[in-house]
Amino acid sequence: MIVLISHLTVKPGTEEECKRLMIAMAEETRKEPGCLLYVAHHSLENPLNFVFYEQYANEAALEAHRAAPYFARYVREGMDKLVVSRNRELFEPLS
């Protein structure tokens, strides 16, 4: 299993658009055969901060996710226009 955690900070005034895109992205991604868990989060402390927590069966499943047509639509053509900073980090479970 591989885990990806993505932290996003968006431009002020784009929070609702980001929520809409993240929800749509999560709905599509959860249908992928290699996706084990995909949860979008919105900070309770800073409304400009969002997080994706993603679990995939393996690296091939993560690459298939990134190659999906809706990834381009919701991320590259959508969220990328709203984001001012992003931090992505891959993890592996310890157990």
Sequence and secondary structure as in RCSB ss.txt:
>XXXX:A:sequence
MIVLISHLTVKPGTEEECKRLMIAMAEETRKEPGCLLYVAHHSLENPLNFVFYEQYANEAALEAHRAAPYFARYV
REGMDKLVVSRNRELFEPLS
>XXXX:A:secstr
 EEEEEEEEE TT HHHHHHHHHHHHHHHTTSTTEEEEEEEE SS TTEEEEEEEESSHHHHHHHHHSHHHIIII
ITTGGGTEEEEEEEEE    
